[in-house]
């Protein structure tokens, strides 16, 4: 939502400053220039990226409008879920959680946390890691290397839509020049006409350059930067899960493993010790929607 407000402020400030200098707003309304630039930008995205990256771009833009990718309540809920899983493993042995990690949708623990199950990448990350731990044939160091490799692959994949948006932002000023050159070509063909007509065509050509630069630095560029920060937030979330899982696999008590994971949470969304302890003692799962 804040991103949308920011875009509105950018456009309102630019148009407002133009009107303050007695500029005529209809001059900026050049549909042909906008279609040229926007259509060419869309075409470059389609040419340069496979389908899964295009889907990621759409999902990333939707995520920008929704806000933070991993709020504080998501961390609290995830650590509480891991605490329940670790406690069961301590009481019943690692074999006791085998059914939970093999079929997480049917697990009495995971089924209480629909947000976790809806994120298939996170579900696979946790269950695959614990599956290796259940086998007992993988050392903690090797397991940590597996998780690190998994995170690197996931981060690389998640950054592809952001890089696609950045490439569009970099191309927009050039596409604005293309639109301006086309406008100049049209203007040269009307040199024999009245001065008013020539002036309007020159203005339309300059609007093309204006739109390209504005969309680059005022809209698409900031959206790409926001998407990049969302990827970093999700990467930090995976890092917390990795730290917590590794601590338990090394033999740390469940509550201490959760505390180690809590310390790995970024400061701006890190829950207090008392809040995390209280959450682990609750019998009912935390509702993110209700808390929001």
C-alpha positions in Angstrom: 0.0 0.0 0.0 2.8 2.4 0.8 4.4 1.8 -2.6 1.1 2.7 -4.3 1.0 5.9 -2.2 4.6 6.7 -3.1 3.8 6.4 -6.8 0.8 8.7 -6.4 3.0 11.2 -4.7 5.6 11.1 -7.4 3.0 11.6 -10.2 1.2 14.3 -8.3 4.4 16.2 -7.5 5.5 16.1 -11.2 2.2 17.1 -12.6 1.7 19.7 -9.8 5.0 21.4 -10.5 4.2 21.4 -14.2 0.8 23.1 -13.5 2.4 25.6 -11.1 4.5 26.9 -14.0 1.4 27.5 -16.0 1.9 24.3 -18.0 -1.0 23.0 -20.0 -2.0 19.5 -18.8 -3.4 18.3 -22.2 0.1 18.6 -23.7 1.2 15.8 -21.4 -1.7 13.6 -22.5 -0.1 11.8 -25.5 -1.6 8.3 -25.7 0.5 7.4 -28.7 3.7 8.1 -26.9 2.6 6.1 -23.9 1.5 3.1 -26.0 4.9 3.2 -27.8 6.9 3.2 -24.6 4.7 0.8 -22.6 4.2 -1.6 -25.5 7.9 -1.7 -26.3 8.8 -2.3 -22.6 6.3 -5.1 -22.4 7.7 -6.6 -25.5 11.3 -6.6 -24.1 10.1 -8.4 -21.0 8.4 -11.1 -23.0 11.4 -11.5 -25.3 14.0 -11.6 -22.4 12.3 -13.8 -19.9 10.7 -17.3 -19.7 7.2 -17.9 -18.5 8.1 -18.7 -14.9 10.0 -15.4 -14.5 7.0 -13.5 -16.0 4.7 -15.2 -13.4 7.3 -14.2 -10.7 7.1 -10.5 -11.9 3.3 -10.5 -11.5 3.5 -12.2 -8.1 6.2 -9.7 -7.0 4.2 -6.7 -8.0 1.2 -8.1 -6.1 3.4 -8.7 -3.1 4.6 -5.0 -3.2 1.0 -3.8 -2.9 0.4 -6.3 0.0 3.3 -5.0 2.1 5.9 -6.8 4.1 6.6 -10.3 2.9 7.5 -11.7 6.4 5.9 -9.7 9.3 6.8 -10.3 12.9 3.8 -12.5 13.5 5.0 -14.9 10.7 8.2 -15.4 12.6 6.4 -16.0 15.9 4.1 -18.5 14.3 6.9 -20.4 12.5 9.1 -20.7 15.6 6.1 -21.8 17.6 5.4 -24.5 15.0 9.0 -25.7 15.1 8.9 -25.8 18.9 5.9 -28.1 18.8 7.7 -30.3 16.2 11.0 -30.4 18.2 9.1 -31.2 21.4 7.4 -34.1 19.8 10.7 -35.4 18.4 12.2 -35.2 21.9 9.3 -37.0 23.5 8.7 -39.7 20.9 12.1 -39.8 19.2 12.9 -38.6 15.7 10.9 -41.5 14.2 7.8 -40.0 15.9 7.8 -37.0 13.5 8.3 -39.1 10.4 4.6 -39.1 9.5 4.5 -35.3 10.0 7.3 -34.6 7.6 6.2 -37.2 5.0 2.7 -35.9 4.7 2.7 -32.4 6.2 -0.9 -31.7 5.0 -2.1 -34.5 7.3 0.2 -33.6 10.2 -1.7 -32.6 13.4 1.1 -30.0 14.0 1.5 -28.5 10.5 -2.3 -28.5 9.8 -2.7 -25.9 12.5 -0.6 -23.5 10.5 -2.2 -23.0 7.1 0.1 -20.1 6.3 3.1 -22.5 6.5 1.4 -25.1 4.4 0.4 -22.6 1.7 4.0 -21.7 1.2 5.2 -24.9 -0.6 8.8 -23.8 -0.8 9.0 -23.3 3.0 7.2 -26.5 3.7 9.6 -28.5 1.5 12.6 -26.8 3.0 11.6 -27.7 6.6 10.3 -31.2 5.8 13.2 -32.2 3.6 15.7 -31.0 6.2 14.0 -32.9 9.0 13.7 -35.9 6.8 17.5 -36.0 6.5 17.8 -35.6 10.2 15.4 -38.5 10.8 17.5 -40.9 8.7 20.4 -40.3 11.1 23.0 -40.7 8.5 23.7 -37.1 7.9 26.1 -35.0 10.1 25.0 -31.5 11.2 27.7 -29.9 9.1 26.6 -31.7 5.9 23.0 -30.9 6.7 23.9 -27.2 7.1 25.7 -27.4 3.7 22.5 -28.8 2.1 20.4 -26.0 3.6 22.9 -23.4 2.4 22.8 -24.7 -1.1 19.0 -24.8 -1.0 18.9 -21.2 0.1 21.3 -20.1 -2.6 19.2 -21.7 -5.3 16.0 -20.2 -3.9 17.5 -16.8 -3.7 18.8 -16.9 -7.2 15.4 -18.0 -8.5 13.6 -15.3 -6.4 15.9 -12.6 -7.8 15.1 -13.4 -11.4 11.8 -11.4 -11.5 13.5 -8.5 -9.8 16.3 -8.4 -12.3 13.7 -8.5 -15.1 12.0 -5.4 -13.6 15.4 -3.7 -13.3 16.2 -4.4 -16.9 12.9 -2.8 -17.9 13.7 0.3 -15.8 17.1 0.6 -17.5 15.5 0.3 -20.9 12.7 2.9 -20.4 14.9 6.0 -21.0 16.1 4.5 -24.3 12.5 3.6 -25.3 11.5 7.2 -24.4 14.2 8.4 -26.8 12.8 6.0 -29.5 9.4 7.5 -29.0 10.8 11.0 -29.2 12.7 10.3 -32.4 9.5 8.9 -34.0 7.8 12.2 -32.9 10.6 14.2 -34.6 10.2 12.2 -37.7 6.5 13.0 -37.8 7.4 16.7 -37.1 9.8 16.8 -40.0 7.0 15.6 -42.3 4.8 18.5 -41.1 7.4 21.3 -41.6 5.2 23.0 -44.2 2.3 23.3 -41.9 1.3 26.1 -39.5 3.6 26.8 -36.6 1.0 25.7 -34.0 0.9 22.3 -35.6 4.7 21.9 -35.6 4.9 23.1 -32.0 2.3 20.5 -30.8 4.2 17.7 -32.6 7.5 18.8 -31.1 5.9 18.9 -27.6 4.5 15.4 -28.2 7.9 14.1 -29.1 9.5 15.6 -26.0 6.7 14.0 -23.9 8.1 10.6 -25.1 11.5 11.3 -23.5 9.7 12.7 -20.4 7.6 9.6 -19.9 10.5 7.2 -20.4 12.6 8.9 -17.7 9.6 9.4 -15.3 8.6 5.7 -15.6 12.2 4.6 -15.1 13.1 6.6 -12.0 9.6 7.3 -10.6 7.7 4.0 -11.0 9.4 0.9 -12.4 12.8 1.5 -10.7 11.3 1.9 -7.2 9.0 -1.1 -7.7 12.0 -3.2 -8.7 13.9 -2.0 -5.6 10.9 -2.9 -3.4 10.7 -6.3 -4.9 14.4 -6.8 -4.2 13.9 -5.9 -0.5 11.0 -8.4 -0.4 13.3 -11.1 -1.6 15.9 -10.2 1.0 13.1 -10.4 3.7 12.2 -13.9 2.5 15.8 -14.9 2.4 16.3 -13.7 6.0 13.2 -15.8 7.0 14.8 -18.9 5.5 17.9 -18.1 7.3 16.1 -18.1 10.6 14.5 -21.5 9.8 18.0 -22.8 8.9 19.5 -21.6 12.1 16.7 -23.0 14.2 16.7 -26.4 12.5 20.5 -26.7 12.7 20.5 -25.9 16.4 18.0 -28.7 17.1 19.8 -31.2 15.0 23.0 -30.5 16.9 21.2 -31.6 20.1 20.1 -28.3 21.5 16.9 -28.4 23.6 13.8 -27.3 21.8 13.3 -24.1 23.7 17.0 -23.1 23.3 16.8 -23.9 19.6 13.9 -21.5 19.3 15.8 -18.8 21.2 18.8 -19.2 18.9 16.4 -18.8 16.0 14.8 -15.7 17.6 18.2 -14.1 17.8 18.7 -14.6 14.1 15.5 -12.6 13.2 16.1 -9.1 11.8 15.8 -6.5 14.6 12.8 -4.6 13.1 10.6 -7.7 13.3 12.2 -9.6 16.1 9.8 -10.6 18.8 10.7 -10.1 22.5 11.9 -13.1 24.6 8.8 -12.9 26.7 6.5 -12.8 23.7 8.2 -15.8 22.1 8.1 -17.8 25.4 4.5 -17.0 25.9 3.7 -18.1 22.3 5.4 -21.4 22.8 3.4 -22.1 25.9 0.1 -21.4 24.2 -1.9 -24.5 23.1 -3.6 -22.7 20.2 -1.7 -21.5 17.1 -1.2 -17.8 16.6 -3.6 -16.3 14.0 -1.7 -13.8 11.8 -5.0 -12.5 10.4 -6.5 -11.9 13.8 -3.3 -10.3 15.1 -3.2 -8.0 12.1 
